[in-house]
């Protein structure tokens, strides 16, 4: 039997079982590869989850703003706020909008305004009204609003108090 083991001494079967053949670097690189795969998977889930949340805003303006004239250059602009996704706990935030206006003598202007809103818990809807003056001189001209565009609606969880403008 001793002849059998001597003839197999340098075969790949015997060399593979020897203690000097195993390389610890292989284990290190294998663990690093597994960690990278897990990290990429988690990053992909985070990105896809964020994209799904960004696609569905929690709050929106229900329809176009309602513009009411109070005097020659004074207006109230009302926004209907839809907040069904945060109706359970309520929410609050700011509506940023742009107003384009024109006076009777041809002067035009465009201004960015902000109005805060609050949605009470278990309601899902609210209204925000902003009072503004648009003119080049106080009450000297009749001013017309030519357009109102909503740029951004922010939303914070909870029906916190309304802040200043």
JOQUIDA-V858330 format. One line per field, one symbol per residue. psi: psi as a letter, one per 20 degrees, with the letter a starting at -180 (. if undefined). burial: + if it has 24 or more other ideal C-beta (glycine too) atoms within 12 Angstrom, else -. A space follows every 50 residues. Layout:
psi = ???
burial = ???
This chain:
psi = hhhghhhjhjrhghhhiqhihpohhggghggggghgggghghgghgghhh hhhhhnqhqrpgaqqpppphahjpqppppppplhikhgirrrappprppp rprhjiprrpqprqpqrppqqkgiqrqppppqporhqojhqpqppiqppp gqoqppqqlrqprr.
burial = -------------------------------------------------- -------+++++--+-+-----+-+++++++++--+---++++++++-+- +-------+-+-++++++++---+++++-+-++++-------+++--+-+ --++++--+------
